Amino acid sequence: MGAWVGSFLFPLFRITSFFMVIPVIGTQLIPMRVRMSLAFVVTILVAPVVPSVAPIDAVSLNALFIVIQQVLIGSLLGFLFVMLMQLFVVAGQMIAMQMGLGFASMVDPTNGVSVP
């Protein structure tokens, strides 16, 4: 049981937290069951490659700390992916502003007010 926890459940927590944060899969448009199923399938594919760890009791305090660590790592990787995607969005908006395409999104010509 301890080896199974280290080789399957810990990667499952990391992959699941990653999938809950990334832009396309982490949105409310994708049902939770689909996201969890995808995380489960990816974990099954990744589990044979994960190096074996020392057996850990699944209900110990040490296992809880490792689960928290895995969730934080997965969330951080997801947020880094979000930041990378937003980098391209901001770059596109800056290019559009330089070309004059962004003026339509900044000012409403009929009312003369700024539009978010």
CNS distance restraints for C-alpha pairs under 8 A (distance, minus, plus):
assign (resid   1 and name CA) (resid   5 and name CA) 6.27 0.50 0.50
assign (resid   1 and name CA) (resid  55 and name CA) 7.75 0.50 0.50
assign (resid   1 and name CA) (resid  57 and name CA) 7.60 0.50 0.50
assign (resid   1 and name CA) (resid  58 and name CA) 7.62 0.50 0.50
assign (resid   2 and name CA) (resid   6 and name CA) 6.48 0.50 0.50
assign (resid   2 and name CA) (resid  54 and name CA) 7.79 0.50 0.50
assign (resid   2 and name CA) (resid  55 and name CA) 4.24 0.50 0.50
assign (resid   2 and name CA) (resid  56 and name CA) 4.52 0.50 0.50
assign (resid   2 and name CA) (resid  57 and name CA) 5.31 0.50 0.50
assign (resid   2 and name CA) (resid  58 and name CA) 6.37 0.50 0.50
assign (resid   3 and name CA) (resid   7 and name CA) 6.13 0.50 0.50
assign (resid   3 and name CA) (resid  52 and name CA) 7.36 0.50 0.50
assign (resid   3 and name CA) (resid  53 and name CA) 6.83 0.50 0.50
assign (resid   3 and name CA) (resid  54 and name CA) 6.74 0.50 0.50
assign (resid   3 and name CA) (resid  55 and name CA) 4.61 0.50 0.50
assign (resid   3 and name CA) (resid  56 and name CA) 6.77 0.50 0.50
assign (resid   4 and name CA) (resid   8 and name CA) 5.70 0.50 0.50
assign (resid   4 and name CA) (resid   9 and name CA) 7.19 0.50 0.50
assign (resid   5 and name CA) (resid   9 and name CA) 4.92 0.50 0.50
assign (resid   5 and name CA) (resid  10 and name CA) 6.50 0.50 0.50
assign (resid   5 and name CA) (resid  55 and name CA) 7.81 0.50 0.50
assign (resid   5 and name CA) (resid  56 and name CA) 7.09 0.50 0.50
assign (resid   5 and name CA) (resid  58 and name CA) 6.49 0.50 0.50
assign (resid   6 and name CA) (resid  10 and name CA) 5.61 0.50 0.50
assign (resid   6 and name CA) (resid  11 and name CA) 7.88 0.50 0.50
assign (resid   6 and name CA) (resid  52 and name CA) 7.19 0.50 0.50
assign (resid   6 and name CA) (resid  53 and name CA) 5.93 0.50 0.50
assign (resid   6 and name CA) (resid  54 and name CA) 7.52 0.50 0.50
assign (resid   6 and name CA) (resid  55 and name CA) 6.87 0.50 0.50
assign (resid   6 and name CA) (resid  56 and name CA) 6.88 0.50 0.50
assign (resid   7 and name CA) (resid  11 and name CA) 6.94 0.50 0.50
assign (resid   7 and name CA) (resid  47 and name CA) 6.11 0.50 0.50
assign (resid   7 and name CA) (resid  50 and name CA) 6.39 0.50 0.50
assign (resid   7 and name CA) (resid  51 and name CA) 7.39 0.50 0.50
assign (resid   7 and name CA) (resid  52 and name CA) 6.12 0.50 0.50
assign (resid   7 and name CA) (resid  53 and name CA) 7.02 0.50 0.50
assign (resid   8 and name CA) (resid  12 and name CA) 6.14 0.50 0.50
assign (resid   8 and name CA) (resid  43 and name CA) 6.98 0.50 0.50
assign (resid   8 and name CA) (resid  44 and name CA) 7.60 0.50 0.50
assign (resid   8 and name CA) (resid  47 and name CA) 5.78 0.50 0.50
assign (resid   9 and name CA) (resid  13 and name CA) 6.25 0.50 0.50
assign (resid  10 and name CA) (resid  14 and name CA) 6.48 0.50 0.50
assign (resid  10 and name CA) (resid  66 and name CA) 7.53 0.50 0.50
assign (resid  10 and name CA) (resid  67 and name CA) 6.27 0.50 0.50
assign (resid  10 and name CA) (resid  70 and name CA) 6.45 0.50 0.50
assign (resid  11 and name CA) (resid  15 and name CA) 6.01 0.50 0.50
assign (resid  11 and name CA) (resid  43 and name CA) 6.41 0.50 0.50
assign (resid  11 and name CA) (resid  47 and name CA) 7.33 0.50 0.50
assign (resid  11 and name CA) (resid  70 and name CA) 7.37 0.50 0.50
assign (resid  12 and name CA) (resid  16 and name CA) 5.85 0.50 0.50
assign (resid  12 and name CA) (resid  39 and name CA) 6.82 0.50 0.50
assign (resid  12 and name CA) (resid  40 and name CA) 6.65 0.50 0.50
assign (resid  12 and name CA) (resid  43 and name CA) 5.54 0.50 0.50
assign (resid  13 and name CA) (resid  17 and name CA) 6.10 0.50 0.50
assign (resid  13 and name CA) (resid  67 and name CA) 6.81 0.50 0.50
assign (resid  13 and name CA) (resid  70 and name CA) 6.11 0.50 0.50
assign (resid  13 and name CA) (resid  71 and name CA) 5.74 0.50 0.50
assign (resid  13 and name CA) (resid  74 and name CA) 7.65 0.50 0.50
assign (resid  14 and name CA) (resid  18 and name CA) 6.22 0.50 0.50
assign (resid  14 and name CA) (resid  70 and name CA) 4.83 0.50 0.50
assign (resid  14 and name CA) (resid  71 and name CA) 5.10 0.50 0.50
assign (resid  14 and name CA) (resid  72 and name CA) 7.74 0.50 0.50
assign (resid  14 and name CA) (resid  73 and name CA) 6.57 0.50 0.50
assign (resid  14 and name CA) (resid  74 and name CA) 4.44 0.50 0.50
assign (resid  14 and name CA) (resid  75 and name CA) 7.63 0.50 0.50
assign (resid  15 and name CA) (resid  19 and name CA) 6.18 0.50 0.50
assign (resid  15 and name CA) (resid  39 and name CA) 5.92 0.50 0.50
assign (resid  15 and name CA) (resid  42 and name CA) 7.72 0.50 0.50
assign (resid  15 and name CA) (resid  43 and name CA) 7.00 0.50 0.50
assign (resid  15 and name CA) (resid  74 and name CA) 6.11 0.50 0.50
assign (resid  16 and name CA) (resid  20 and name CA) 6.22 0.50 0.50
assign (resid  16 and name CA) (resid  35 and name CA) 7.79 0.50 0.50
assign (resid  16 and name CA) (resid  36 and name CA) 6.72 0.50 0.50
assign (resid  16 and name CA) (resid  39 and name CA) 5.28 0.50 0.50
assign (resid  16 and name CA) (resid  40 and name CA) 7.86 0.50 0.50
assign (resid  16 and name CA) (resid  74 and name CA) 7.47 0.50 0.50
assign (resid  17 and name CA) (resid  21 and name CA) 6.60 0.50 0.50
assign (resid  17 and name CA) (resid  71 and name CA) 5.60 0.50 0.50
assign (resid  17 and name CA) (resid  72 and name CA) 7.83 0.50 0.50
assign (resid  17 and name CA) (resid  74 and name CA) 5.10 0.50 0.50
assign (resid  17 and name CA) (resid  75 and name CA) 5.32 0.50 0.50
assign (resid  17 and name CA) (resid  78 and name CA) 7.69 0.50 0.50
assign (resid  18 and name CA) (resid  22 and name CA) 6.40 0.50 0.50
assign (resid  18 and name CA) (resid  74 and name CA) 4.46 0.50 0.50
assign (resid  18 and name CA) (resid  75 and name CA) 5.17 0.50 0.50
assign (resid  18 and name CA) (resid  76 and name CA) 7.75 0.50 0.50
assign (resid  18 and name CA) (resid  77 and name CA) 6.41 0.50 0.50
assign (resid  18 and name CA) (resid  78 and name CA) 4.78 0.50 0.50
assign (resid  19 and name CA) (resid  25 and name CA) 6.13 0.50 0.50
assign (resid  19 and name CA) (resid  26 and name CA) 5.79 0.50 0.50
assign (resid  19 and name CA) (resid  35 and name CA) 6.82 0.50 0.50
assign (resid  19 and name CA) (resid  39 and name CA) 6.92 0.50 0.50
assign (resid  19 and name CA) (resid  78 and name CA) 7.13 0.50 0.50
assign (resid  20 and name CA) (resid  25 and name CA) 6.90 0.50 0.50
assign (resid  20 and name CA) (resid  26 and name CA) 4.38 0.50 0.50
assign (resid  20 and name CA) (resid  27 and name CA) 7.76 0.50 0.50
assign (resid  20 and name CA) (resid  35 and name CA) 7.37 0.50 0.50
assign (resid  20 and name CA) (resid  75 and name CA) 7.90 0.50 0.50
assign (resid  20 and name CA) (resid  78 and name CA) 7.90 0.50 0.50
assign (resid  21 and name CA) (resid  25 and name CA) 7.79 0.50 0.50
assign (resid  21 and name CA) (resid  26 and name CA) 5.04 0.50 0.50
assign (resid  21 and name CA) (resid  75 and name CA) 6.36 0.50 0.50
assign (resid  21 and name CA) (resid  78 and name CA) 5.17 0.50 0.50
assign (resid  21 and name CA) (resid  79 and name CA) 6.52 0.50 0.50
assign (resid  21 and name CA) (resid  82 and name CA) 7.80 0.50 0.50
assign (resid  22 and name CA) (resid  26 and name CA) 5.13 0.50 0.50
assign (resid  22 and name CA) (resid  27 and name CA) 7.93 0.50 0.50
assign (resid  22 and name CA) (resid  78 and name CA) 5.08 0.50 0.50
assign (resid  22 and name CA) (resid  79 and name CA) 6.93 0.50 0.50
assign (resid  22 and name CA) (resid  81 and name CA) 6.52 0.50 0.50
assign (resid  22 and name CA) (resid  82 and name CA) 5.96 0.50 0.50
assign (resid  23 and name CA) (resid  27 and name CA) 6.27 0.50 0.50
assign (resid  23 and name CA) (resid  82 and name CA) 6.28 0.50 0.50
assign (resid  25 and name CA) (resid  30 and name CA) 6.21 0.50 0.50
assign (resid  25 and name CA) (resid  35 and name CA) 6.70 0.50 0.50
assign (resid  26 and name CA) (resid  30 and name CA) 7.11 0.50 0.50
assign (resid  26 and name CA) (resid  35 and name CA) 7.58 0.50 0.50
assign (resid  30 and name CA) (resid  34 and name CA) 6.66 0.50 0.50
assign (resid  30 and name CA) (resid  35 and name CA) 6.90 0.50 0.50
assign (resid  31 and name CA) (resid  35 and name CA) 6.53 0.50 0.50
assign (resid  32 and name CA) (resid  36 and name CA) 6.08 0.50 0.50
assign (resid  33 and name CA) (resid  37 and name CA) 5.92 0.50 0.50
assign (resid  34 and name CA) (resid  38 and name CA) 6.05 0.50 0.50
assign (resid  35 and name CA) (resid  39 and name CA) 6.16 0.50 0.50
assign (resid  36 and name CA) (resid  40 and name CA) 6.06 0.50 0.50
assign (resid  37 and name CA) (resid  41 and name CA) 6.16 0.50 0.50
assign (resid  38 and name CA) (resid  42 and name CA) 6.12 0.50 0.50
assign (resid  39 and name CA) (resid  43 and name CA) 6.04 0.50 0.50
assign (resid  40 and name CA) (resid  44 and name CA) 6.24 0.50 0.50
assign (resid  41 and name CA) (resid  45 and name CA) 6.33 0.50 0.50
assign (resid  42 and name CA) (resid  46 and name CA) 6.09 0.50 0.50
assign (resid  43 and name CA) (resid  47 and name CA) 5.68 0.50 0.50
assign (resid  44 and name CA) (resid  48 and name CA) 7.64 0.50 0.50
assign (resid  46 and name CA) (resid  50 and name CA) 6.57 0.50 0.50
assign (resid  56 and name CA) (resid  60 and name CA) 7.77 0.50 0.50
assign (resid  56 and name CA) (resid  62 and name CA) 7.81 0.50 0.50
assign (resid  56 and name CA) (resid  63 and name CA) 6.64 0.50 0.50
assign (resid  57 and name CA) (resid  63 and name CA) 6.78 0.50 0.50
assign (resid  58 and name CA) (resid  63 and name CA) 5.89 0.50 0.50
assign (resid  59 and name CA) (resid  63 and name CA) 6.59 0.50 0.50
assign (resid  59 and name CA) (resid  64 and name CA) 7.46 0.50 0.50
assign (resid  60 and name CA) (resid  64 and name CA) 6.59 0.50 0.50
assign (resid  61 and name CA) (resid  65 and name CA) 6.39 0.50 0.50
assign (resid  62 and name CA) (resid  66 and name CA) 6.32 0.50 0.50
assign (resid  63 and name CA) (resid  67 and name CA) 6.13 0.50 0.50
assign (resid  64 and name CA) (resid  68 and name CA) 6.24 0.50 0.50
assign (resid  65 and name CA) (resid  69 and name CA) 6.12 0.50 0.50
assign (resid  66 and name CA) (resid  70 and name CA) 6.10 0.50 0.50
assign (resid  67 and name CA) (resid  71 and name CA) 6.18 0.50 0.50
assign (resid  68 and name CA) (resid  72 and name CA) 6.15 0.50 0.50
assign (resid  69 and name CA) (resid  73 and name CA) 6.14 0.50 0.50
assign (resid  70 and name CA) (resid  74 and name CA) 6.10 0.50 0.50
assign (resid  71 and name CA) (resid  75 and name CA) 6.04 0.50 0.50
assign (resid  72 and name CA) (resid  76 and name CA) 5.99 0.50 0.50
assign (resid  73 and name CA) (resid  77 and name CA) 6.17 0.50 0.50
assign (resid  74 and name CA) (resid  78 and name CA) 6.17 0.50 0.50
assign (resid  75 and name CA) (resid  79 and name CA) 6.13 0.50 0.50
assign (resid  76 and name CA) (resid  80 and name CA) 6.14 0.50 0.50
assign (resid  77 and name CA) (resid  81 and name CA) 6.24 0.50 0.50
assign (resid  78 and name CA) (resid  82 and name CA) 6.24 0.50 0.50
assign (resid  79 and name CA) (resid  83 and name CA) 6.11 0.50 0.50
assign (resid  80 and name CA) (resid  84 and name CA) 6.20 0.50 0.50
assign (resid  81 and name CA) (resid  85 and name CA) 6.29 0.50 0.50
assign (resid  82 and name CA) (resid  86 and name CA) 6.12 0.50 0.50
assign (resid  83 and name CA) (resid  87 and name CA) 6.11 0.50 0.50
assign (resid  84 and name CA) (resid  88 and name CA) 6.92 0.50 0.50
assign (resid  85 and name CA) (resid  89 and name CA) 6.60 0.50 0.50
assign (resid  86 and name CA) (resid  90 and name CA) 6.08 0.50 0.50
assign (resid  87 and name CA) (resid  91 and name CA) 6.10 0.50 0.50
assign (resid  88 and name CA) (resid  92 and name CA) 6.04 0.50 0.50
assign (resid  89 and name CA) (resid  93 and name CA) 6.27 0.50 0.50
assign (resid  90 and name CA) (resid  94 and name CA) 6.14 0.50 0.50
assign (resid  91 and name CA) (resid  95 and name CA) 6.19 0.50 0.50
assign (resid  92 and name CA) (resid  96 and name CA) 6.07 0.50 0.50
assign (resid  93 and name CA) (resid  97 and name CA) 6.12 0.50 0.50
assign (resid  93 and name CA) (resid 102 and name CA) 6.98 0.50 0.50
assign (resid  94 and name CA) (resid  98 and name CA) 6.27 0.50 0.50
assign (resid  95 and name CA) (resid  99 and name CA) 6.23 0.50 0.50
assign (resid  96 and name CA) (resid 100 and name CA) 6.09 0.50 0.50
assign (resid  96 and name CA) (resid 101 and name CA) 4.88 0.50 0.50
assign (resid  96 and name CA) (resid 102 and name CA) 5.14 0.50 0.50
assign (resid  97 and name CA) (resid 101 and name CA) 5.73 0.50 0.50
assign (resid  97 and name CA) (resid 102 and name CA) 4.45 0.50 0.50
assign (resid  97 and name CA) (resid 103 and name CA) 6.70 0.50 0.50
assign (resid  98 and name CA) (resid 102 and name CA) 7.86 0.50 0.50
assign (resid 102 and name CA) (resid 106 and name CA) 6.44 0.50 0.50
assign (resid 103 and name CA) (resid 107 and name CA) 6.16 0.50 0.50
assign (resid 104 and name CA) (resid 108 and name CA) 6.85 0.50 0.50
assign (resid 104 and name CA) (resid 109 and name CA) 7.99 0.50 0.50
assign (resid 105 and name CA) (resid 115 and name CA) 6.53 0.50 0.50
assign (resid 105 and name CA) (resid 116 and name CA) 7.24 0.50 0.50
assign (resid 106 and name CA) (resid 114 and name CA) 5.53 0.50 0.50
assign (resid 106 and name CA) (resid 115 and name CA) 5.43 0.50 0.50
assign (resid 106 and name CA) (resid 116 and name CA) 6.66 0.50 0.50
assign (resid 107 and name CA) (resid 112 and name CA) 6.40 0.50 0.50
assign (resid 107 and name CA) (resid 113 and name CA) 5.75 0.50 0.50
assign (resid 107 and name CA) (resid 114 and name CA) 4.52 0.50 0.50
assign (resid 107 and name CA) (resid 115 and name CA) 5.69 0.50 0.50
assign (resid 108 and name CA) (resid 112 and name CA) 5.33 0.50 0.50
assign (resid 108 and name CA) (resid 113 and name CA) 5.51 0.50 0.50
assign (resid 108 and name CA) (resid 114 and name CA) 6.09 0.50 0.50
assign (resid 108 and name CA) (resid 115 and name CA) 6.20 0.50 0.50
assign (resid 109 and name CA) (resid 113 and name CA) 7.48 0.50 0.50
